[in-house]
Structure formats: C-alpha cells, structure tokens
Amino acid sequence: MMDEIEILAETYHDKMDISRHTTIKKPNGATSSKFGVVYADIPCAISRAQNGAIYEEATSNSTSYNMTLFARPDVDIVIGDTLTITRFNSKVSEFIAGEPMYYESHIEVPIARKVVA
C-alpha cells in the first residue's frame, strides 16, 4: 500500500534541476565558489495560485503571479536556488526558489520566474 508521500509523487509530472553556488577547495588549499547543478531530474509539479498581472513599461514588460513548486519532502532546496524545470509538455523555464515549507508528505516552495520580457 502506498503512503501519502508516494501518492502525491504520482502527480509530479515535471522534472527539475537544482543549481546553486557551492564552496570548492582548490589544490593549493584556497576555497572558492562554483555555480552548478547539484541535483538533476527531480520529479516535481508547479501550480499557479491565481491569474497574474501584466505590467507594460516603455523599456520592458513583466508579469507577476504566485507560483508554488511541489516535491517530495526529502528534496534539498534552499532559498535562492535556481530551478530549471522541464514541464510535462517539454517546455523549459527557470525559477528562483523562495523559502521551502516542509510537510510530512511533501515540500512547498514559492517560486518566481527568472525572466524579463
């Protein structure tokens, strides 16, 4: 019998790569920061809570709406991570992660599109 985590995971039809800055140690002992993928092909789902607003200015356009990412509770996401999400329909978008909320059955993360039109 499936538990609640597995039941919810059945609804995760999207995949994400999680990228962040990590500290690396150089051969000379010095440390530096490197940006790259730390986890790949993690099942997830995203949801938009409401219709968004579109803002048009002389130099740029932007949109604003609330989006939430859902994934298994053992997924390691931190504020500021870059999430490259491939939707079930093969469309790829980049998002920035907000503060994760952990529940026994899943994780919910507010996300914002990483784009300027």
PyMOL commands that set and color helices and strands:
alter all, ss='L'
color gray80, all
select helices_A, chain A and resi 4-9
alter helices_A, ss='H'
color red, helices_A
select strands_A, chain A and resi 14-25+31-48+53-56+61-64+67-71+82-86+92-97+101-102+107-113
alter strands_A, ss='S'
color yellow, strands_A
deselect
rebuild
show_as cartoon
